[in-house]
Structures are given as structure tokens and as C-alpha cells.
Amino acid sequence: MSNRLAERPVGPVIKNWAQPPRPDGEVFAGRYVMLEPLSAERHAALLYRAYVGEDHVWDYLPYGPFSSASQYHRWVRDSEGKADPYFLAVKDLAQDQWVGVASFLRINPEAGSIEVGHINFSPALQRTPAATEAIFLMMKWAFEVGYRRFEWKCDALNHPSRRAAQRLGLSYEGVFRQATIVKGRNRDTAWFAAIDAEWPALKEAFEAWLAPSNFDGQGKQKERLGDLTRLVRVANDPTL
């Protein structure tokens, strides 16, 4: 038996690893942004205001756009407090405004795998250091409590999301064809992920990019995050 096993490749034994916890009530605070568990009472009205007139932000999500503040409030009320997806509201500290939502989902502590998704950043948050820091804080929590794998999946037609995943240092893992149906349309799903062995280098890249010294007096970046994460990624998206 042992000789036959020796002839077949098997994965390495996982040593000194303990099953990580599920997210539960954490508040994530950084230099530019804060995230806390989504609440209809605290966040719905303010978030709805951030999305008004920006229906395109719902294009790749399985819900929305919402025609009224009360309709959005009901969605938040139904979504808050769920264990999976576990929704977070995002506050831009400089603006002192709630301007986005993200979640942990497909949370699998037994395998050490967790995904970030349901990302809906209003235009006021998009392409800002706060937006980058929001994902960094979620990734930081996941790896530092013991998750082995941090996933990002998106509609394969959503090229801004694919570019964002790669910029953040997540490696391209392929496309699942006809993965699901969203709003009556076919969705092929592009997969990206980072693993715990890559986290120390990714953390260093994020911290260097987010440092105030990386921005000039007009807020323009000096080094690009994608350049800092390039050497960490093991595979790049061939469509970008």
C-alpha cells in the first residue's frame, strides 16, 4: 500500500493550522475608511442617497436598481445580520459618508476559504484610496485570523472588476462558463484568488501604496498598486 501511494502525487500535509472563525460583528478601521456590519437603521437611507442616479452600479449584481429609498431599506433589512453573505457598510472617513457595501460570502472555515463579493461602491468611493483600503482591510482580517484562501469572482464581462482583482494582487484562475443566470442573462464567472503564502508580500505592497507619502499634494499616486503586486501574482488575466 505504501509503495503504491508513493507512486501517486498527493498534497502536502497541513501542519499547525486551526480552523478560522466566521466574521461576527467586527469593525474594520483604517486610515481612509471604516467598515461595520450593514444595518438598515444606520445605513440604508445614507447608502441609497449615494446610489441615486447611478443605476449602472447594479448591472452585475443579482438585485437592484431600487426605485425608492423604502425599497432599498427593505433589501438592507432582509440582508443585515445574515451569516453568509455577511454584509458590511463602507464609510469614507474623509467625506464622513457611507458610500458603499461589500461582503464576505461562501465562507468555508473548514477549508480555510472565504470570498469577497457583493461589492457595490458608489461613484464617490470608486477609484479612491478608501476603496482600495476597504478590500485590504477585509483581506487582512481574513488572512490574519487563519484563512488560507481569499477569493474574488465576477461576471466575466465585468472588465473593471477583473482589472480591480488583478490590481489588488489576486491571481487569475480561469473562467467558469455558464456558471449561473443573473437577471435572466447568462453569466460566465471569472475567478481570482490569493493564498496565505502570498499575504506577507501583498500586505507590504498595500501598506506601501496606502502610505500618505505615496501621494503628491494633489492626491495623485506616485507608485501604482498593480506594479507593487505584479511579482506576487502567479497568473495574470489574459484579457487585460
N, C-alpha and C positions, 0 to 999 in steps of 0.2 A: 504493500500500500504506500509506504513512504517513498519508494523508488518511483512509482507511477506518479505520485504527487509532485515529486521533484522535476518531472518532465513537463509539467503544466504550469504556466505562469499564474501566479496569484498575487493579489495586492499585499502591500506591506501591513504588518500588524500595527494597529493604532495603540500607541502607548501614552500613558499619562494624560488622557483626555477624559473629561467628565461632561455629561450631557448639560448643555447650557439652559438657562431659564427662558421662558417666554417673556416678551415685553409686557410690563404691567405697571402703568402709572408713571413711568419715567418722564422727566422733563429734561430736554437736551438744550443746553445753553452754550452759545459760542460768542465770538466777537461781534458777528454781524446778525445773528439770527437766533431765535428760540423756537423750539418745538414742544408742544404739550398735547396730551390726549384730546382728540376732537370732541367738542361739546356743542350741542345745538344752542344752549343758553348763552354760552360765552362767545361763540364764533360765527354762527350761521349768518346773522344779519350782516356782519362786517365782511365776511368772505363773499357773500352774494354781491355786495357792493363792489368788491374788487373785480368780479367777473362780468358785471353788467356791460352789455355791448360787445363782448368778446366771445361770441358763441363758438368761434373756431377752437377754443381751448378744450372743448368737449369732443372734438372729432374722433379721437381714437379711444375714448372711454366708453364703457358699456352703458352709461347713463348720461343724462343731460343732453342739450342745454335745458335749463329750467326757466319757465316763463314768468315766475314770480318769486318774491322772497319767501312766501309761505311754502311754496312747492319745494324750494331748496331747503328750507328749515325742516320739512318732513324727511327729506333724504338724509340730512345730517342726523336727525333724531333717530332714524332707523339704523344708521351706520355706527353711531357712537357706542362705545362700550363693547363692541364685538372683539372676540379674541383673535379672529382671523377672517378678513383683513383687520389689522389693528391700525386705525386711522390716527393721524397726527395733524394738528393745525400748525401752520408755519407763520411766525411773526418776524417781519423785518424790523430790527431794532432801531436802525437809523430813521426809518419812516414812522416807527411806533404804530405799525398797522399789521393786521392779519391779512396775509396776501397769498396764501397757498395751502395745499393739502398734499400729504404723502402718506404712505402706509407701509407697514411690514405685512407680508402675506406669504402664503404657502410655507408657513412656519413649521419646520420639522426638526425639533430638538434632538430626536432620536438619531438622525443622520447628521446633525450639525449644519443644516441648510436653512437659509432664510432669504426671502426675496424682498426687494423694494419695488413698489408699484403704486398704481392709482395716483401717479404724480400729476398734479394739476396746479402748476404755478401760474399765477396771473401775470399779465404783461409787465406789471410793476415789479415783479420779482425775477422774471426771466433774465438771463444773461447778466446777473449781478454776483458779486462775491457772496451775498447772502444765500443765493440759490445753490451755489457750489458747496458752501459750508453746511447747508441743511442735509445734503446727501452724505457729506463727510461725517457729520455727527452720527447719522444713522449707521453708517458703515463702521465707524469707530466703536459704537456701542456693541454692535453685533460681534465683531472680532474679539473685543476685549472681554466679553462675557463667555466666549468659548465657541462661537460658531465657526465652522470650518470653511463655509462656502456662502458667498453673498451674490445673489443673482439679480439680474435686470433683464426683463423681457418686454418686447414691444411689438406693435404691428410692424411687419417688415416694410410697409410703405411709409412708415413714420421716420423719415431720414433725420430730422432734427433730434429725435430720441436716440437713434443709432449713433449719431455723432456725439451726443452727450455721454452715452455709455462709454464709448471709446476714450473720449477726453478724460473721463473720470478714472481711467486705468483699468476698466473691465475688459476682459479678453473676449473676442468673438468666438462663439461656439457653434454657429450654424443657424439654419432656418428650418423650423418645423412647418411643412407645407400643410395647408388646410387644417390648421390646428384647432380652429374654433369658428363660430359665427358670431359676429358682433353687429347689432342693429340691422340684422338681416343681410349682412355682407360677409363674404369670406374673409378670414384673417389668416395669413401666414404669419408665424411668430418668429422674430429674430431673438436669439439667446446670447447673453453676455454674462460673465461671472468673474469674480476674483476669489482667490482662496487664501487661507490663513498664512501660508508661506510667503505670499506676496504683500501681506499687510504692512510689515515694517517699512518697506520701501515706498509703498503707496502713502502711508501716513507721513513720511518725511516729505514727499512731493506735495501733498496737500498743505502741510504746515508752511512749507516754503512759499507756496503760491498765495496762501491766505494772509501772509505776514504783511502788515502795512507798508513795509519797505519795498514790497513788490509792486506798489502802485505809485505813480507820479502825482503831482499836485492836482491834475485833472481827473484822477482816478483811473488812468489808463495802465493796464498791466505791463510790466517790464518783461517778465517771462511767461510763456503760455503753459497752462497746466498740461495740455496734451504733450508738450515737449518733455515735461518733467516725468510723465508717466509712461512715455514711449518704451523705455527699456524694461519696464515691468510687464507690459502686456506680452503674452505669449502668442497671440494671434490677433491680427487686425481685420477689420471688416473690409472685404474686398470691394464693396460698393462705394466706399468713401474715398 
